[in-house]
Amino acid sequence: MQFFDVFPTFKEAPYSYIIVPIILISSIIGFYNKSYFHALILHPYEIMRGKRIHSLLTSAFIHRNWLHLLFNALIVYGLGYDMFGNIQQIYGALVAYILTPLLFVLLITLPNLIQTYQKKKDFFFTSIGSSGLSFGLYGFSTLFFPLQPMKSSIFQFISNAMHSWICGLLILLLLAQLKKSYINKYLHVSAYITGGILALLTRPKSVLEIFNYIFN
């Protein structure tokens, strides 16, 4: 059995093979080089005062620990492949090559902008990691083809991707109510919703499919 018998080829998932190594290498550098780490970290207080604007994007390329890094790298690898393939299926390879990296940037920066506005007065708040991209990709993936059949052994009411997206949102909102947690819960929620919105904008037919499903 060869590697590409199990995993997608570079042609099938080009941006997964580009961005994940960048995240891994950059994060490992950040583990051992504190000046590099602090140069990329998101600090909303400074951003709202016109400084460190670059960190709206660069904060996704550093992580706090190996578990945080590996979890996000696996999610970005798999769902980045899914995004590229879905767009290619509808619009062709050229559009997929152009649109996928643009969506990656939006899924990183838009949730960070929301987070920056929320924490604009908190001098001590900082944020790092590609969790926003991970959750945004999941939100995008589940709403791009909202009526795609899907089952869950835990939640019996789930029969399609739209149900899965709604269930995922409810779980994230419930987790956001936990008081004692070091997880950036509100970033996950905003990224997940952003991903869903971008999916509907990228494939407007999804909106019609959802409308017909609800009202017919």
NORHUBEL-V42534 format. One line per field, one symbol per residue. burial: b if it has 9 or more other ideal C-beta (glycine too) atoms within 8 Angstrom, else e. Layout:
# NORHUBEL-V42534
burial=???
This chain:
# NORHUBEL-V42534
burial=eeeeeeeeeeebbbbbeebbebbbebbbbbeeeeebbeebbbbbbebbeeeeeebbbbbbbbbeeeebbebbbebbbbbbbbbbbbbbeeeeeebbeebbeebbbbbbbbbbbbbbbebbeeeebebbbbbbbbbbbbbbbbbbebbeebebeeeeebebbbbbbebbbeebbebbeeeeeeebbbbbbbbbbbbbebbbebbeebeebbeebeee
